[in-house]
Amino acid sequence: MWILYAFGSALFAGATSILAKIGIEEVDSHLATALRTIVVLVFSWLMVFIVGSQNQLTAISIKSYVFLILSGMATGASWLCYFKALQLGDVNKVVPIDNYFNNDIGICFLKGRYNNTNDKWNDSNRDRNISNDSKERRRAKAS
């Protein structure tokens, strides 16, 4: 099921770039970000109530709250920079830079340490490391 969400995320992110570029043509990028944030806020809370997860608010740990707040701050900074870049630059140049850093920088920082029982990140990272170790052993034997 996660793969459907991943493709949905990619699809909506692509649509966001196009819609944002058109939407900020005559609007300050910071104002556009604030308006967009209101829509995201309303839509997010609507989804919380639709799926019934509002009762879980008190069960969230302090650590999770801290990291969610930090993530929200990083998201806000990212959106401000992204919208300003879209306003000043070509969408076909801004989006690839944004996508590269979203994917590769996150992987570099996590280095396979991300662990979620519903995720295969550690398994695939471990398998890749085992495969690389095997290749190195074969090279060492051949030398």
N, CA, C and O atoms as CSV, one atom per row, in Angstrom:
chain,resi,resn,atom,element,x,y,z
A,1,MET,N,N,0.814,-1.199,0.000
A,1,MET,CA,C,0.000,0.000,0.000
A,1,MET,C,C,0.860,1.267,0.000
A,1,MET,O,O,0.474,2.291,-0.563
A,2,TRP,N,N,2.040,1.182,0.644
A,2,TRP,CA,C,2.896,2.365,0.718
A,2,TRP,C,C,3.288,2.869,-0.663
A,2,TRP,O,O,3.474,4.070,-0.860
A,3,ILE,N,N,3.413,1.961,-1.613
A,3,ILE,CA,C,3.853,2.360,-2.951
A,3,ILE,C,C,2.815,3.254,-3.628
A,3,ILE,O,O,3.170,4.166,-4.374
A,4,LEU,N,N,1.541,2.994,-3.371
A,4,LEU,CA,C,0.494,3.860,-3.924
A,4,LEU,C,C,0.614,5.275,-3.362
A,4,LEU,O,O,0.457,6.260,-4.084
A,5,TYR,N,N,0.894,5.357,-2.066
A,5,TYR,CA,C,1.089,6.674,-1.459
A,5,TYR,C,C,2.337,7.359,-2.013
A,5,TYR,O,O,2.343,8.572,-2.219
A,6,ALA,N,N,3.390,6.580,-2.254
A,6,ALA,CA,C,4.620,7.157,-2.810
A,6,ALA,C,C,4.364,7.725,-4.207
A,6,ALA,O,O,4.813,8.826,-4.523
A,7,PHE,N,N,3.648,6.979,-5.035
A,7,PHE,CA,C,3.319,7.486,-6.377
A,7,PHE,C,C,2.361,8.678,-6.299
A,7,PHE,O,O,2.482,9.628,-7.072
A,8,GLY,N,N,1.415,8.623,-5.368
A,8,GLY,CA,C,0.513,9.750,-5.160
A,8,GLY,C,C,1.284,10.997,-4.749
A,8,GLY,O,O,1.006,12.095,-5.230
A,9,SER,N,N,2.250,10.820,-3.862
A,9,SER,CA,C,3.095,11.928,-3.432
A,9,SER,C,C,3.838,12.537,-4.610
A,9,SER,O,O,3.882,13.759,-4.752
A,10,ALA,N,N,4.417,11.702,-5.448
A,10,ALA,CA,C,5.148,12.191,-6.624
A,10,ALA,C,C,4.211,12.923,-7.584
A,10,ALA,O,O,4.556,13.981,-8.111
A,11,LEU,N,N,3.040,12.364,-7.805
A,11,LEU,CA,C,2.071,12.979,-8.702
A,11,LEU,C,C,1.641,14.358,-8.190
A,11,LEU,O,O,1.628,15.334,-8.939
A,12,PHE,N,N,1.291,14.420,-6.900
A,12,PHE,CA,C,0.841,15.691,-6.338
A,12,PHE,C,C,1.975,16.706,-6.235
A,12,PHE,O,O,1.747,17.904,-6.398
A,13,ALA,N,N,3.187,16.242,-5.967
A,13,ALA,CA,C,4.338,17.156,-5.921
A,13,ALA,C,C,4.570,17.766,-7.297
A,13,ALA,O,O,4.873,18.954,-7.408
A,14,GLY,N,N,4.429,16.963,-8.340
A,14,GLY,CA,C,4.567,17.484,-9.698
A,14,GLY,C,C,3.488,18.507,-10.015
A,14,GLY,O,O,3.761,19.546,-10.615
A,15,ALA,N,N,2.276,18.208,-9.612
A,15,ALA,CA,C,1.171,19.150,-9.838
A,15,ALA,C,C,1.387,20.433,-9.038
A,15,ALA,O,O,1.063,21.525,-9.506
A,16,THR,N,N,1.934,20.296,-7.838
A,16,THR,CA,C,2.204,21.456,-6.995
A,16,THR,C,C,3.116,22.446,-7.692
A,16,THR,O,O,2.872,23.653,-7.667
A,17,SER,N,N,4.165,21.937,-8.312
A,17,SER,CA,C,5.131,22.814,-8.992
A,17,SER,C,C,4.460,23.626,-10.090
A,17,SER,O,O,4.668,24.834,-10.194
A,18,ILE,N,N,3.667,22.969,-10.895
A,18,ILE,CA,C,2.998,23.640,-12.011
A,18,ILE,C,C,1.972,24.643,-11.497
A,18,ILE,O,O,1.941,25.792,-11.938
A,19,LEU,N,N,1.142,24.206,-10.572
A,19,LEU,CA,C,0.110,25.085,-10.020
A,19,LEU,C,C,0.723,26.278,-9.287
A,19,LEU,O,O,0.231,27.402,-9.388
A,20,ALA,N,N,1.802,26.017,-8.549
A,20,ALA,CA,C,2.453,27.101,-7.809
A,20,ALA,C,C,3.056,28.127,-8.752
A,20,ALA,O,O,2.919,29.330,-8.530
A,21,LYS,N,N,3.719,27.667,-9.796
A,21,LYS,CA,C,4.341,28.589,-10.742
A,21,LYS,C,C,3.294,29.514,-11.357
A,21,LYS,O,O,3.520,30.716,-11.492
A,22,ILE,N,N,2.154,28.947,-11.726
A,22,ILE,CA,C,1.072,29.755,-12.291
A,22,ILE,C,C,0.478,30.678,-11.222
A,22,ILE,O,O,0.184,31.841,-11.501
A,23,GLY,N,N,0.302,30.162,-9.999
A,23,GLY,CA,C,-0.351,30.913,-8.931
A,23,GLY,C,C,0.455,32.075,-8.395
A,23,GLY,O,O,-0.126,33.028,-7.877
A,24,ILE,N,N,1.782,32.030,-8.500
A,24,ILE,CA,C,2.587,33.100,-7.902
A,24,ILE,C,C,3.057,34.136,-8.921
A,24,ILE,O,O,3.912,34.966,-8.613
A,25,GLU,N,N,2.506,34.091,-10.127
A,25,GLU,CA,C,2.947,35.029,-11.159
A,25,GLU,C,C,2.838,36.486,-10.720
A,25,GLU,O,O,3.726,37.284,-11.020
A,26,GLU,N,N,1.780,36.841,-10.025
A,26,GLU,CA,C,1.587,38.238,-9.620
A,26,GLU,C,C,1.369,38.369,-8.116
A,26,GLU,O,O,0.751,39.327,-7.650
A,27,VAL,N,N,1.885,37.390,-7.356
A,27,VAL,CA,C,1.695,37.376,-5.905
A,27,VAL,C,C,3.064,37.211,-5.249
A,27,VAL,O,O,3.901,36.450,-5.735
A,28,ASP,N,N,3.288,37.922,-4.149
A,28,ASP,CA,C,4.516,37.740,-3.390
A,28,ASP,C,C,4.634,36.278,-2.963
A,28,ASP,O,O,3.658,35.684,-2.506
A,29,SER,N,N,5.814,35.704,-3.109
A,29,SER,CA,C,5.994,34.279,-2.829
A,29,SER,C,C,5.723,33.934,-1.364
A,29,SER,O,O,5.237,32.843,-1.067
A,30,HIS,N,N,6.034,34.858,-0.443
A,30,HIS,CA,C,5.786,34.593,0.976
A,30,HIS,C,C,4.288,34.591,1.285
A,30,HIS,O,O,3.814,33.767,2.066
A,31,LEU,N,N,3.559,35.498,0.680
A,31,LEU,CA,C,2.100,35.519,0.840
A,31,LEU,C,C,1.492,34.251,0.237
A,31,LEU,O,O,0.583,33.652,0.813
A,32,ALA,N,N,2.001,33.850,-0.928
A,32,ALA,CA,C,1.511,32.620,-1.566
A,32,ALA,C,C,1.754,31.408,-0.673
A,32,ALA,O,O,0.897,30.531,-0.562
A,33,THR,N,N,2.925,31.359,-0.036
A,33,THR,CA,C,3.240,30.252,0.876
A,33,THR,C,C,2.283,30.248,2.061
A,33,THR,O,O,1.804,29.191,2.472
A,34,ALA,N,N,2.004,31.428,2.611
A,34,ALA,CA,C,1.085,31.516,3.751
A,34,ALA,C,C,-0.322,31.045,3.371
A,34,ALA,O,O,-0.961,30.312,4.128
A,35,LEU,N,N,-0.797,31.465,2.207
A,35,LEU,CA,C,-2.130,31.027,1.744
A,35,LEU,C,C,-2.162,29.520,1.528
A,35,LEU,O,O,-3.113,28.843,1.918
A,36,ARG,N,N,-1.124,29.013,0.909
A,36,ARG,CA,C,-1.038,27.569,0.672
A,36,ARG,C,C,-1.003,26.803,1.998
A,36,ARG,O,O,-1.602,25.734,2.121
A,37,THR,N,N,-0.306,27.351,2.973
A,37,THR,CA,C,-0.195,26.699,4.277
A,37,THR,C,C,-1.557,26.610,4.964
A,37,THR,O,O,-1.853,25.614,5.625
A,38,ILE,N,N,-2.374,27.628,4.814
A,38,ILE,CA,C,-3.725,27.593,5.390
A,38,ILE,C,C,-4.523,26.443,4.775
A,38,ILE,O,O,-5.218,25.715,5.484
A,39,VAL,N,N,-4.421,26.283,3.473
A,39,VAL,CA,C,-5.135,25.194,2.799
A,39,VAL,C,C,-4.630,23.840,3.298
A,39,VAL,O,O,-5.424,22.941,3.575
A,40,VAL,N,N,-3.305,23.700,3.410
A,40,VAL,CA,C,-2.724,22.443,3.899
A,40,VAL,C,C,-3.181,22.173,5.331
A,40,VAL,O,O,-3.516,21.040,5.673
A,41,LEU,N,N,-3.195,23.206,6.162
A,41,LEU,CA,C,-3.621,23.064,7.555
A,41,LEU,C,C,-5.065,22.572,7.650
A,41,LEU,O,O,-5.355,21.613,8.366
A,42,VAL,N,N,-5.957,23.227,6.931
A,42,VAL,CA,C,-7.376,22.838,6.956
A,42,VAL,C,C,-7.555,21.418,6.416
A,42,VAL,O,O,-8.256,20.603,7.015
A,43,PHE,N,N,-6.923,21.135,5.296
A,43,PHE,CA,C,-7.059,19.810,4.688
A,43,PHE,C,C,-6.488,18.722,5.600
A,43,PHE,O,O,-7.076,17.648,5.726
A,44,SER,N,N,-5.345,18.996,6.234
A,44,SER,CA,C,-4.726,18.009,7.133
A,44,SER,C,C,-5.623,17.687,8.318
A,44,SER,O,O,-5.824,16.519,8.652
A,45,TRP,N,N,-6.165,18.731,8.960
A,45,TRP,CA,C,-7.041,18.485,10.102
A,45,TRP,C,C,-8.354,17.821,9.683
A,45,TRP,O,O,-8.913,17.023,10.435
A,46,LEU,N,N,-8.836,18.142,8.507
A,46,LEU,CA,C,-10.018,17.462,7.990
A,46,LEU,C,C,-9.750,15.961,7.871
A,46,LEU,O,O,-10.589,15.142,8.244
A,47,MET,N,N,-8.572,15.609,7.348
A,47,MET,CA,C,-8.218,14.193,7.212
A,47,MET,C,C,-8.072,13.515,8.580
A,47,MET,O,O,-8.457,12.357,8.741
A,48,VAL,N,N,-7.521,14.228,9.558
A,48,VAL,CA,C,-7.389,13.675,10.916
A,48,VAL,C,C,-8.760,13.291,11.450
A,48,VAL,O,O,-8.922,12.211,12.018
A,49,PHE,N,N,-9.747,14.161,11.275
A,49,PHE,CA,C,-11.090,13.875,11.779
A,49,PHE,C,C,-11.815,12.832,10.940
A,49,PHE,O,O,-12.597,12.049,11.479
A,50,ILE,N,N,-11.576,12.803,9.646
A,50,ILE,CA,C,-12.209,11.790,8.791
A,50,ILE,C,C,-11.750,10.387,9.185
A,50,ILE,O,O,-12.568,9.472,9.274
A,51,VAL,N,N,-10.447,10.211,9.421
A,51,VAL,CA,C,-9.944,8.879,9.766
A,51,VAL,C,C,-10.027,8.588,11.261
A,51,VAL,O,O,-9.785,7.460,11.688
A,52,GLY,N,N,-10.371,9.605,12.060
A,52,GLY,CA,C,-10.583,9.397,13.489
A,52,GLY,C,C,-9.316,9.316,14.326
A,52,GLY,O,O,-9.325,8.686,15.384
A,53,SER,N,N,-8.242,9.926,13.889
A,53,SER,CA,C,-6.993,9.819,14.648
A,53,SER,C,C,-6.787,10.960,15.651
A,53,SER,O,O,-5.732,11.029,16.282
A,54,GLN,N,N,-7.757,11.844,15.810
A,54,GLN,CA,C,-7.622,12.954,16.745
A,54,GLN,C,C,-7.450,12.478,18.190
A,54,GLN,O,O,-6.879,13.197,19.010
A,55,ASN,N,N,-7.935,11.280,18.509
A,55,ASN,CA,C,-7.821,10.740,19.866
A,55,ASN,C,C,-6.382,10.351,20.214
A,55,ASN,O,O,-6.075,10.120,21.384
A,56,GLN,N,N,-5.515,10.277,19.233
A,56,GLN,CA,C,-4.131,9.859,19.462
A,56,GLN,C,C,-3.222,11.015,19.875
A,56,GLN,O,O,-2.050,10.787,20.176
A,57,LEU,N,N,-3.726,12.241,19.898
A,57,LEU,CA,C,-2.910,13.402,20.240
A,57,LEU,C,C,-2.204,13.258,21.579
A,57,LEU,O,O,-1.033,13.619,21.703
A,58,THR,N,N,-2.892,12.740,22.572
A,58,THR,CA,C,-2.301,12.622,23.909
A,58,THR,C,C,-1.312,11.476,24.013
A,58,THR,O,O,-0.546,11.419,24.974
A,59,ALA,N,N,-1.307,10.566,23.057
A,59,ALA,CA,C,-0.406,9.410,23.098
A,59,ALA,C,C,0.938,9.685,22.420
A,59,ALA,O,O,1.833,8.841,22.469
A,60,ILE,N,N,1.091,10.829,21.801
A,60,ILE,CA,C,2.335,11.148,21.096
A,60,ILE,C,C,3.406,11.519,22.115
A,60,ILE,O,O,3.164,12.314,23.023
A,61,SER,N,N,4.584,10.939,21.956
A,61,SER,CA,C,5.687,11.192,22.887
A,61,SER,C,C,6.274,12.581,22.679
A,61,SER,O,O,6.098,13.195,21.627
A,62,ILE,N,N,6.977,13.064,23.704
A,62,ILE,CA,C,7.651,14.367,23.621
A,62,ILE,C,C,8.664,14.346,22.477
A,62,ILE,O,O,8.768,15.313,21.722
A,63,LYS,N,N,9.401,13.259,22.348
A,63,LYS,CA,C,10.394,13.137,21.273
A,63,LYS,C,C,9.728,13.288,19.908
A,63,LYS,O,O,10.231,14.006,19.043
A,64,SER,N,N,8.604,12.617,19.718
A,64,SER,CA,C,7.889,12.724,18.444
A,64,SER,C,C,7.405,14.143,18.207
A,64,SER,O,O,7.510,14.655,17.092
A,65,TYR,N,N,6.872,14.792,19.252
A,65,TYR,CA,C,6.435,16.187,19.100
A,65,TYR,C,C,7.606,17.085,18.688
A,65,TYR,O,O,7.467,17.920,17.795
A,66,VAL,N,N,8.753,16.909,19.339
A,66,VAL,CA,C,9.929,17.736,19.029
A,66,VAL,C,C,10.318,17.562,17.568
A,66,VAL,O,O,10.530,18.545,16.858
A,67,PHE,N,N,10.414,16.312,17.117
A,67,PHE,CA,C,10.834,16.074,15.744
A,67,PHE,C,C,9.770,16.488,14.729
A,67,PHE,O,O,10.109,16.911,13.624
A,68,LEU,N,N,8.504,16.373,15.081
A,68,LEU,CA,C,7.448,16.850,14.190
A,68,LEU,C,C,7.467,18.373,14.086
A,68,LEU,O,O,7.236,18.929,13.013
A,69,ILE,N,N,7.742,19.042,15.201
A,69,ILE,CA,C,7.853,20.508,15.175
A,69,ILE,C,C,9.056,20.934,14.343
A,69,ILE,O,O,8.951,21.848,13.524
A,70,LEU,N,N,10.196,20.280,14.545
A,70,LEU,CA,C,11.385,20.579,13.741
A,70,LEU,C,C,11.129,20.316,12.260
A,70,LEU,O,O,11.547,21.089,11.399
A,71,SER,N,N,10.440,19.217,11.978
A,71,SER,CA,C,10.087,18.893,10.594
A,71,SER,C,C,9.175,19.962,10.004
A,71,SER,O,O,9.335,20.349,8.846
A,72,GLY,N,N,8.223,20.437,10.794
A,72,GLY,CA,C,7.332,21.497,10.335
A,72,GLY,C,C,8.087,22.783,10.049
A,72,GLY,O,O,7.789,23.481,9.080
A,73,MET,N,N,9.069,23.101,10.894
A,73,MET,CA,C,9.883,24.288,10.658
A,73,MET,C,C,10.705,24.139,9.377
A,73,MET,O,O,10.815,25.075,8.585
A,74,ALA,N,N,11.274,22.961,9.187
A,74,ALA,CA,C,12.047,22.710,7.962
A,74,ALA,C,C,11.137,22.767,6.740
A,74,ALA,O,O,11.529,23.291,5.697
A,75,THR,N,N,9.930,22.232,6.862
A,75,THR,CA,C,8.971,22.284,5.755
A,75,THR,C,C,8.633,23.728,5.405
A,75,THR,O,O,8.609,24.102,4.232
A,76,GLY,N,N,8.372,24.536,6.429
A,76,GLY,CA,C,8.056,25.940,6.196
A,76,GLY,C,C,9.195,26.666,5.491
A,76,GLY,O,O,8.969,27.414,4.539
A,77,ALA,N,N,10.419,26.443,5.962
A,77,ALA,CA,C,11.583,27.073,5.329
A,77,ALA,C,C,11.736,26.583,3.888
A,77,ALA,O,O,12.046,27.360,2.984
A,78,SER,N,N,11.516,25.296,3.692
A,78,SER,CA,C,11.608,24.718,2.351
A,78,SER,C,C,10.586,25.350,1.417
A,78,SER,O,O,10.911,25.708,0.285
A,79,TRP,N,N,9.352,25.488,1.887
A,79,TRP,CA,C,8.305,26.072,1.051
A,79,TRP,C,C,8.614,27.519,0.703
A,79,TRP,O,O,8.414,27.943,-0.435
A,80,LEU,N,N,9.104,28.285,1.686
A,80,LEU,CA,C,9.441,29.680,1.420
A,80,LEU,C,C,10.515,29.787,0.336
A,80,LEU,O,O,10.404,30.590,-0.591
A,81,CYS,N,N,11.546,28.970,0.471
A,81,CYS,CA,C,12.626,28.973,-0.531
A,81,CYS,C,C,12.126,28.472,-1.882
A,81,CYS,O,O,12.462,29.037,-2.923
A,82,TYR,N,N,11.330,27.418,-1.862
A,82,TYR,CA,C,10.829,26.810,-3.098
A,82,TYR,C,C,9.953,27.791,-3.877
A,82,TYR,O,O,10.102,27.940,-5.090
A,83,PHE,N,N,9.047,28.453,-3.173
A,83,PHE,CA,C,8.151,29.394,-3.855
A,83,PHE,C,C,8.916,30.592,-4.392
A,83,PHE,O,O,8.612,31.084,-5.479
A,84,LYS,N,N,9.912,31.071,-3.637
A,84,LYS,CA,C,10.715,32.191,-4.125
A,84,LYS,C,C,11.510,31.754,-5.354
A,84,LYS,O,O,11.618,32.504,-6.324
A,85,ALA,N,N,12.066,30.542,-5.314
A,85,ALA,CA,C,12.810,30.021,-6.471
A,85,ALA,C,C,11.892,29.882,-7.683
A,85,ALA,O,O,12.283,30.214,-8.802
A,86,LEU,N,N,10.664,29.387,-7.457
A,86,LEU,CA,C,9.703,29.264,-8.567
A,86,LEU,C,C,9.331,30.627,-9.127
A,86,LEU,O,O,9.165,30.791,-10.336
A,87,GLN,N,N,9.202,31.600,-8.237
A,87,GLN,CA,C,8.817,32.936,-8.685
A,87,GLN,C,C,9.926,33.577,-9.520
A,87,GLN,O,O,9.652,34.271,-10.499
A,88,LEU,N,N,11.171,33.342,-9.129
A,88,LEU,CA,C,12.299,33.978,-9.806
A,88,LEU,C,C,12.869,33.167,-10.963
A,88,LEU,O,O,13.443,33.727,-11.896
A,89,GLY,N,N,12.710,31.842,-10.899
A,89,GLY,CA,C,13.368,30.981,-11.875
A,89,GLY,C,C,12.425,30.178,-12.733
A,89,GLY,O,O,11.202,30.286,-12.636
A,90,ASP,N,N,13.026,29.376,-13.569
A,90,ASP,CA,C,12.311,28.485,-14.477
A,90,ASP,C,C,11.922,27.213,-13.727
A,90,ASP,O,O,12.769,26.572,-13.105
A,91,VAL,N,N,10.650,26.852,-13.784
A,91,VAL,CA,C,10.163,25.666,-13.078
A,91,VAL,C,C,10.934,24.413,-13.500
A,91,VAL,O,O,11.132,23.511,-12.686
A,92,ASN,N,N,11.365,24.347,-14.740
A,92,ASN,CA,C,12.103,23.179,-15.233
A,92,ASN,C,C,13.518,23.097,-14.673
A,92,ASN,O,O,14.172,22.061,-14.794
A,93,LYS,N,N,13.988,24.162,-14.071
A,93,LYS,CA,C,15.298,24.154,-13.420
A,93,LYS,C,C,15.165,24.016,-11.904
A,93,LYS,O,O,16.007,23.393,-11.257
A,94,VAL,N,N,14.116,24.593,-11.344
A,94,VAL,CA,C,13.920,24.554,-9.897
A,94,VAL,C,C,13.546,23.149,-9.419
A,94,VAL,O,O,14.113,22.653,-8.445
A,95,VAL,N,N,12.612,22.520,-10.090
A,95,VAL,CA,C,12.092,21.222,-9.646
A,95,VAL,C,C,13.168,20.142,-9.588
A,95,VAL,O,O,13.230,19.425,-8.589
A,96,PRO,N,N,14.027,19.983,-10.614
A,96,PRO,CA,C,15.059,18.940,-10.502
A,96,PRO,C,C,16.016,19.154,-9.328
A,96,PRO,O,O,16.436,18.189,-8.689
A,97,ILE,N,N,16.361,20.408,-9.040
A,97,ILE,CA,C,17.233,20.684,-7.892
A,97,ILE,C,C,16.527,20.292,-6.609
A,97,ILE,O,O,17.115,19.643,-5.745
A,98,ASP,N,N,15.268,20.684,-6.481
A,98,ASP,CA,C,14.480,20.343,-5.289
A,98,ASP,C,C,14.380,18.829,-5.127
A,98,ASP,O,O,14.567,18.307,-4.028
A,99,ASN,N,N,14.085,18.128,-6.213
A,99,ASN,CA,C,13.942,16.671,-6.145
A,99,ASN,C,C,15.255,15.990,-5.789
A,99,ASN,O,O,15.270,15.045,-5.001
A,100,TYR,N,N,16.354,16.462,-6.361
A,100,TYR,CA,C,17.654,15.854,-6.070
A,100,TYR,C,C,17.960,15.939,-4.583
A,100,TYR,O,O,18.325,14.945,-3.955
A,101,PHE,N,N,17.809,17.129,-4.027
A,101,PHE,CA,C,18.152,17.298,-2.617
A,101,PHE,C,C,17.165,16.595,-1.702
A,101,PHE,O,O,17.557,16.087,-0.651
A,102,ASN,N,N,15.897,16.553,-2.076
A,102,ASN,CA,C,14.921,15.817,-1.268
A,102,ASN,C,C,15.314,14.353,-1.156
A,102,ASN,O,O,15.258,13.774,-0.071
A,103,ASN,N,N,15.710,13.755,-2.266
A,103,ASN,CA,C,16.012,12.325,-2.282
A,103,ASN,C,C,17.397,12.011,-1.736
A,103,ASN,O,O,17.534,11.233,-0.792
A,104,ASP,N,N,18.412,12.606,-2.319
A,104,ASP,CA,C,19.781,12.203,-2.010
A,104,ASP,C,C,20.292,12.716,-0.674
A,104,ASP,O,O,21.013,11.995,0.016
A,105,ILE,N,N,19.950,13.915,-0.294
A,105,ILE,CA,C,20.409,14.441,0.984
A,105,ILE,C,C,19.774,13.653,2.131
A,105,ILE,O,O,20.447,13.326,3.109
A,106,GLY,N,N,18.491,13.351,2.011
A,106,GLY,CA,C,17.833,12.554,3.051
A,106,GLY,C,C,18.478,11.199,3.227
A,106,GLY,O,O,18.671,10.740,4.353
A,107,ILE,N,N,18.811,10.557,2.128
A,107,ILE,CA,C,19.454,9.239,2.190
A,107,ILE,C,C,20.824,9.351,2.838
A,107,ILE,O,O,21.205,8.498,3.639
A,108,CYS,N,N,21.564,10.394,2.499
A,108,CYS,CA,C,22.899,10.587,3.083
A,108,CYS,C,C,22.821,10.766,4.593
A,108,CYS,O,O,23.633,10.200,5.324
A,109,PHE,N,N,21.858,11.545,5.067
A,109,PHE,CA,C,21.753,11.773,6.499
A,109,PHE,C,C,21.254,10.536,7.239
A,109,PHE,O,O,21.714,10.248,8.344
A,110,LEU,N,N,20.330,9.814,6.645
A,110,LEU,CA,C,19.778,8.636,7.323
A,110,LEU,C,C,20.727,7.451,7.264
A,110,LEU,O,O,20.765,6.658,8.205
A,111,LYS,N,N,21.475,7.308,6.217
A,111,LYS,CA,C,22.472,6.241,6.038
A,111,LYS,C,C,21.921,4.866,6.405
A,111,LYS,O,O,22.620,4.050,7.005
A,112,GLY,N,N,20.684,4.619,6.046
A,112,GLY,CA,C,20.108,3.289,6.289
A,112,GLY,C,C,19.686,3.058,7.724
A,112,GLY,O,O,19.293,1.944,8.073
A,113,ARG,N,N,19.756,4.082,8.573
A,113,ARG,CA,C,19.418,3.896,9.980
A,113,ARG,C,C,17.928,4.009,10.242
A,113,ARG,O,O,17.453,3.614,11.307
A,114,TYR,N,N,17.190,4.543,9.288
A,114,TYR,CA,C,15.749,4.681,9.469
A,114,TYR,C,C,15.161,3.306,9.699
A,114,TYR,O,O,15.468,2.365,8.969
A,115,ASN,N,N,14.325,3.185,10.700
A,115,ASN,CA,C,13.753,1.882,11.011
A,115,ASN,C,C,12.264,2.027,11.254
A,115,ASN,O,O,11.824,2.789,12.115
A,116,ASN,N,N,11.514,1.290,10.486
A,116,ASN,CA,C,10.071,1.270,10.642
A,116,ASN,C,C,9.653,-0.145,10.290
A,116,ASN,O,O,10.067,-0.672,9.257
A,117,THR,N,N,8.853,-0.757,11.114
A,117,THR,CA,C,8.498,-2.147,10.877
A,117,THR,C,C,7.740,-2.337,9.571
A,117,THR,O,O,7.690,-3.448,9.043
A,118,ASN,N,N,7.148,-1.267,9.043
A,118,ASN,CA,C,6.424,-1.368,7.779
A,118,ASN,C,C,7.292,-0.990,6.583
A,118,ASN,O,O,6.796,-0.904,5.459
A,119,ASP,N,N,8.566,-0.767,6.815
A,119,ASP,CA,C,9.444,-0.270,5.773
A,119,ASP,C,C,10.591,-1.247,5.556
A,119,ASP,O,O,11.059,-1.879,6.503
A,120,LYS,N,N,11.036,-1.370,4.341
A,120,LYS,CA,C,12.118,-2.295,4.018
A,120,LYS,C,C,13.449,-1.575,3.865
A,120,LYS,O,O,14.400,-2.153,3.339
A,121,TRP,N,N,13.539,-0.318,4.315
A,121,TRP,CA,C,14.760,0.464,4.148
A,121,TRP,C,C,15.971,-0.289,4.683
A,121,TRP,O,O,16.965,-0.454,3.975
A,122,ASN,N,N,15.891,-0.752,5.943
A,122,ASN,CA,C,17.039,-1.421,6.550
A,122,ASN,C,C,17.385,-2.712,5.824
A,122,ASN,O,O,18.561,-3.024,5.636
A,123,ASP,N,N,16.359,-3.471,5.413
A,123,ASP,CA,C,16.615,-4.721,4.704
A,123,ASP,C,C,17.335,-4.467,3.388
A,123,ASP,O,O,18.317,-5.143,3.078
A,124,SER,N,N,16.859,-3.505,2.616
A,124,SER,CA,C,17.481,-3.255,1.316
A,124,SER,C,C,18.868,-2.657,1.501
A,124,SER,O,O,19.777,-2.962,0.729
A,125,ASN,N,N,19.044,-1.817,2.504
A,125,ASN,CA,C,20.356,-1.237,2.760
A,125,ASN,C,C,21.327,-2.328,3.222
A,125,ASN,O,O,22.481,-2.358,2.794
A,126,ARG,N,N,20.854,-3.226,4.098
A,126,ARG,CA,C,21.690,-4.330,4.569
A,126,ARG,C,C,22.072,-5.227,3.404
A,126,ARG,O,O,23.228,-5.631,3.284
A,127,ASP,N,N,21.099,-5.545,2.535
A,127,ASP,CA,C,21.382,-6.395,1.382
A,127,ASP,C,C,22.402,-5.749,0.455
A,127,ASP,O,O,23.277,-6.432,-0.078
A,128,ARG,N,N,22.297,-4.437,0.258
A,128,ARG,CA,C,23.246,-3.743,-0.591
A,128,ARG,C,C,24.644,-3.798,0.038
A,128,ARG,O,O,25.634,-4.003,-0.664
A,129,ASN,N,N,24.724,-3.614,1.371
A,129,ASN,CA,C,26.019,-3.671,2.039
A,129,ASN,C,C,26.614,-5.070,1.972
A,129,ASN,O,O,27.819,-5.224,1.772
A,130,ILE,N,N,25.778,-6.090,2.138
A,130,ILE,CA,C,26.260,-7.472,2.037
A,130,ILE,C,C,26.775,-7.730,0.627
A,130,ILE,O,O,27.828,-8.341,0.440
A,131,SER,N,N,26.027,-7.261,-0.358
A,131,SER,CA,C,26.446,-7.434,-1.750
A,131,SER,C,C,27.776,-6.735,-1.999
A,131,SER,O,O,28.652,-7.297,-2.658
A,132,ASN,N,N,27.943,-5.521,-1.485
A,132,ASN,CA,C,29.199,-4.796,-1.660
A,132,ASN,C,C,30.345,-5.495,-0.938
A,132,ASN,O,O,31.463,-5.548,-1.449
A,133,ASP,N,N,30.064,-6.042,0.271
A,133,ASP,CA,C,31.095,-6.771,1.004
A,133,ASP,C,C,31.549,-7.996,0.224
A,133,ASP,O,O,32.741,-8.296,0.168
A,134,SER,N,N,30.584,-8.713,-0.385
A,134,SER,CA,C,30.918,-9.899,-1.178
A,134,SER,C,C,31.786,-9.528,-2.368
A,134,SER,O,O,32.745,-10.234,-2.681
A,135,LYS,N,N,31.464,-8.438,-3.029
A,135,LYS,CA,C,32.259,-7.984,-4.170
A,135,LYS,C,C,33.676,-7.637,-3.731
A,135,LYS,O,O,34.640,-7.963,-4.424
A,136,GLU,N,N,33.807,-6.973,-2.576
A,136,GLU,CA,C,35.126,-6.611,-2.086
A,136,GLU,C,C,35.937,-7.857,-1.741
A,136,GLU,O,O,37.134,-7.903,-2.024
A,137,ARG,N,N,35.318,-8.858,-1.142
A,137,ARG,CA,C,36.024,-10.104,-0.813
A,137,ARG,C,C,36.504,-10.808,-2.080
A,137,ARG,O,O,37.619,-11.326,-2.129
A,138,ARG,N,N,35.637,-10.821,-3.120
A,138,ARG,CA,C,36.038,-11.450,-4.389
A,138,ARG,C,C,37.223,-10.709,-5.016
A,138,ARG,O,O,38.149,-11.335,-5.530
A,139,ARG,N,N,37.189,-9.393,-4.971
A,139,ARG,CA,C,38.296,-8.610,-5.512
A,139,ARG,C,C,39.586,-8.879,-4.747
A,139,ARG,O,O,40.658,-9.005,-5.338
A,140,ALA,N,N,39.465,-8.967,-3.406
A,140,ALA,CA,C,40.649,-9.218,-2.576
A,140,ALA,C,C,41.249,-10.587,-2.883
A,140,ALA,O,O,42.471,-10.728,-2.928
A,141,LYS,N,N,40.405,-11.599,-3.094
A,141,LYS,CA,C,40.888,-12.944,-3.421
A,141,LYS,C,C,41.561,-12.959,-4.793
A,141,LYS,O,O,42.555,-13.656,-4.993
A,142,ALA,N,N,41.017,-12.187,-5.736
A,142,ALA,CA,C,41.566,-12.165,-7.088
A,142,ALA,C,C,42.915,-11.453,-7.118
A,142,ALA,O,O,43.709,-11.695,-8.027
A,143,SER,N,N,43.193,-10.590,-6.159
A,143,SER,CA,C,44.460,-9.843,-6.162
A,143,SER,C,C,45.620,-10.646,-5.745
A,143,SER,O,O,46.740,-10.138,-5.705
